[in-house]
């Protein structure tokens, strides 16, 4: 194996640089939108249930539209799909200030923003392996992931300041501008065209073909099960970390912020380390080891009682989350046939969000019945099961 490609080298490649620029700029806007939207809905409803409605509004479109989105991404030029999704999101984000007094209309726009993302995300995932080599996928995904994490860590606090000083409107307009800038960057992105189809089938047949291929392909089937098990863990443990902090660790709000910061720190440095030590997206240890790491951290969090030890564990958790996302996505991009990428990625998105929704619904019940520590022990067990499932699938390919 030759020397792995560095992120700096990849950024000198025009097509990757354009994709990285588009996705990073739109994530800048997302950071402002996420903070402003949660604060707005809470101010209108005055309840945590109202804020939970925003999360549900983001999940439901994925469950409904993913099959259609995947088929469309595999039919149409993927860059054009991404540009159209960006323009739709820009229009919706620009409209938010004009309906911010009506929570129902705010929910509708949140649904629309998520629906457009259902088309954008599998298209972006499908484009990357068309513009970089397989051995560059780890470095390429690391660059995208690190930029996303740093954007969230740095800009989320700034978004709070913008809302406090200038109001919600400016945060939403910043988001709208970011989508327009993303679309402008994508206009010059050139991707090799995939072969024209000799015949056109129905949307239903296209979606069904993707599901059949997923079911037949042993590795993809195992990775799909891994994705779902991980989502069953992450939905509850992520949402209920605040409960663990208050009820088990006995921390105040400021200390909880330190826990979130620890996750962000680990998530930011993880891909930087990963891209220096491997460029092979098919190594089981790098793909599935992060699931084991996160599972063990969940068990540690349910056991420790101090702020410093919890922060140390969450730095490791963030590192595992980011490196796992990079290697998992890189493996999928290397393994999925080009003509099916949109449908398979959309299906994986649907599995993640459905598992997350189930986990959110059941996690609160489990916490009330058995205590918050039991939720984290169970979350750790699910992540270990996810690693085992994926490992069996990967071993059949080696």
N, C-alpha and C positions, 0 to 999 in steps of 0.2 A: 504494500500500500504506500502511495506517495504521500507527500506532505498535504495535510488538510488545508482547504481554502479558508482564508480568514474573512471576517466580516468586511474589513477594509477593502480586500480584493473584490468581494462581491459588489460592494457599493460602486466600484469603478465600472461595473457592467450596467449599461443604460437601462435595460429592461427591468432588472431587479431593483435598481435605484428608483425607478418610477413607481413600481408596485409598493416598495417600502415607504416611499414618500406619501403616496395616496392613503395607505392604511394608517400610517402614523398620524397624519394630519387629521383624518376623520376621528381617530381615537382621542386626539386632543379635545375635539368638540364633544365627544361622548362623555369625557370626564366632567365637563361643565353641565351637560344635559342630565347626567345621572344624579348629581348633587342637587341641582335646581329642581328637578322633577320630584324627587323625594321630599324636599323641603316644601315645595308648593302643595303637593297632595296632603302632607301632614297639616299644613296651615289651613287647608280647605275642609278637611275631615276631622282633624283633631284626634285621630285614632291610629294605632298601629295596624289595625285591620285595613284601614284605608291605604296605608303604605304597602301592605301585602298585596293589595289589588294591583299595584303597579307591576310587581313581580309576576303575578298571574297574567296580566295583560301582555307581558313580554313572552311568556311561555306558550300561551294558547295558539298564537299564529304559527309557531313552529310545528306544533302537533297537527294542525289542520293543513298547512300549506307545503310542508316539506316534500311530500311525494310529487306534487305539481312543480315545485321549484327545482327539484333535482332533474326532472325530465326536461324542463325548459333550459336549464344550464347545459345539458348535453345536446340540445337541439340548436341553440342559437350561439352566435359568437360571444364568448364568455366575458370579454372586456366590455362589450356593449351592454350586457346584462348588469355588470357592476356600475357602469356609468348611469344607466337608467335608475337603478336602485339609489344611487347617491343623489340624483336630481329629485326623486320623489321624497327622500328623507330631508333634503334641503327645504323643499316646499312645506312639508309638515312641521319641521322645526321652526321655520319662519312664522308659521301660523299660530304656534303655541301661545305667544303673548296676547293674541286677540281672543283667546277662549279661556284664559287662565282663571277666570272667575267661576267657571262651571266645571266641576270635577268630572262629570260624565264625559264632557267633550275632551278633557285632558286625557282620560282613559282611552278614548277613541283614537286620539293622536298617538298615544303610547303604543296601541295595538298596530297602528299604521307604520310607525317607525320600526317595530319589531318585524312586521310582515315584509317590509322592504329588505331588512337584514337577512331574512330567510333565503332570499335570492342572492344577495351579495356574498354571503359567507361561503357557500359551497362553490360559487364561481371563483372566488379568490383562492380557495384551497386547491381548486382544479388547475388554476393558471400557473401556480408556482412551479410544479414539476415540469412544466412545458418550457420554462425559461432558465432553469438551472439544471446541472447534472445531478444524478442520484447521490453522488458522494458529497455534493454541496448542500443537500437538503437540510442537514442538521444545522450547519452554519446559517443558512438562509432563514430557517424557522427561528433559530436563536435570536437573530437580529430583529425579526418582527416581534417576538415575544418580549424581549428586553425593552424595546421601545414602548410597547403597550403598558408594561408594568411601570416603567419610569413615568410615563404620561399620567397614569392614575395616581401614583404616589405624590408627584410634584404638583399636578394641576387640580386634584380634588380639593385640597385646602384653599388654593387660589380661587376656585369656583365658589366656595363658601364666602370668601371675602367679596367677590364680585356681586353675589346675591345680596349680601348685607349692605354694601355701599351703593350699588346701582340698581338693585332689584332683579327680579327673575328675567325680565325681558332681554337684558343684555346677555345673560348666560345662554338663553335659547338662540339668540341671533348669532352668537359666536359658534354655536353648534351648526347652525344653518350654513354659515360661511365656511366651516371646515368641510362640509360635504361638497360644496361647490369647488373648493380647492382640490379635494380628492378627485372629483370628476375631471377637472382640468388636467391633473397629472396623468390620469388614466387615458386621456385622449391620445397620448403619444406612445402608449404601451403597445408593443407589437408582439403578438403571440402566434406561433406557427398554427396555421389552420388545420383542424382535424378533417379527415376525409369526408367528402359529401356522402350522404346516405343514398343508396340506390332506390330505396322506397321509404315512404312515410307511414308509420304506424300511429295508432291512437295514443293519446296521453296515458290512458289506462295501461296499454300494453308496454309502453316505455317504462312506466313506474314498476310494473310487474316484472319486467325483465331485470331491473336492478335488484329487486328483492330476491328473485330466483338465483341470480349470480351470487348474492351475498350468502344465501342459504347453502349453495353448493360449494363455495370456497371455504375450506376448513379454517384457514388462518383468519380470514375476514370474519367468519362466523364466531370464532373464539374472541377476536378483538371486539366485536359488537357486544358480546356478553360481558367482556371486561369493562367496556364503556358504561353499560347499564348498571353493573354492580358498583362501580365507582361513583356514579351519579346518585345511587341510593344512599351512599355514605355521605357524599359531599353536600347534598342538599340540606340535610338536617344539621350536620356538624357546623357547616358554615353559618347558617342562619341562627343557630343556638349558641354560638361561641359567646355572645353577650350574656346569655343565661349562665353558662359555665363560669364566666368571669365574676359574675355577681354572687351566685349562689354557692359555688364551690370554692373559688379562689378568694372571694370576699374583696373584690377590687372595686374602686370607684370609676367614674366615667373617664377621667384623665388616664388612669392606668389601662383601661380597655383600649384607648387610643394607641397606647404603646404596644399592645398585643397586635393590633392591626398593622402598625408600622413594622413590627418584627416580621410578619408574613411578607410584607412588601419588600423588605430588605433581602430576605432569602430568595424571593422570586426574581428579583432583579439580578442577583449575582449568579444564580444557577445556570442560565444559558451561557453566560460568559465563560464559566468553567467548563461546561459541557463541550462547547465547540472547540476547545483547545485539546481535549483528550480523546475525542472520537469523531469520525466522519461517516461511520457505518450505521445506518438506521435500522439494521436487522439484528443487532446484538441483543439477546434477551435480557441480559443484565441491565443494560442502559434503558431499555424500553419498560421493563416491569419492575426493576429494582426500586424506582421512585414510588410505586404503589405500596411496596413493602415498607418503605421508609415512612410514608404518610400513615400507614396503618399502625405502626409502632408509636408514632408521635401521638395519635389519637389516644392510645392506651396510656401513654405518659401523661397527657393532659388531664386524663381522668384520675390520675394518681397524685401528681405533685400539688403542692399548696402554695408555692411562693411565686411572686411576680417574675423574678429573674429566671428561675427555672422554666416557667411557662414561656417567657420570651425566647429563651434559648431553643426550646422545643419548636416554637413557631417559626423561628428562622429556618430550622431544618425542614419544617413542613412546607414553607414557601419555596425553598430550594427544590424539594421533591416535586411540588406541584408544577413548577416551571420546567424543570428538566424532563419530567414525565410528559408534559404536554408537547414539548418539542420533539422528543424521540417518537412518541406515539403518532403524532401527525406526520412526521417524516416517514415512518414505516408505512402508514396508509398511502401516502403520496407515491411511494416507491412501488407498492404492491397493486394498487387498484388499476385496472385497465383504463387507458385514456378515455375511451368512449363511454365509460360508466362512472367517471369520477363525480360528476354532479349529483347523480342519483345516490351513490354510496355515501358521499359526504353529507348530503341532506338527510339520509337515513340515520347516520351517526349523530347528527345534530338532534334529530327527533328522539332517539334513544336517550341522549343525555338530558334533554329537557323533560321527557316523560319520567325518567328516573328521579330527576331533581324535584319534580312536582309531587310525586308519590312520597318522596323522602320528607319534603316540607310538611305535607299533611300528616304523616304518621309520626314524625319526629317530636312534634309538640305533644301528641298523645302519649308517646312513650316516656317523655320527660316527666309528665304529670303522674304517670302510673308507677314508673320505676326509678325516677330521679335522673338528673342530667348526666351523671357519670355513666349510667348504663347506656345512654345514647352514644357517648363517645367510645365506649368499649365495643358496642355493636358496630359503629362506624369503622373502627379499626379492623374488626373481623371481616366486614364486607370488602375492605380494601385488600386484605390478604387473600380473600377468595377471588377477587378480581385478578390479582397477580398470578395466582395458581392457574386460573382459567386461561389467561393469556399465554402463560409459559407452556402449557400443554399444546396450544395451537402453534406457537413458534417452534417448539421442538420437532413438530411434524414436518416443518419446512427446512430443517437443517440436517 
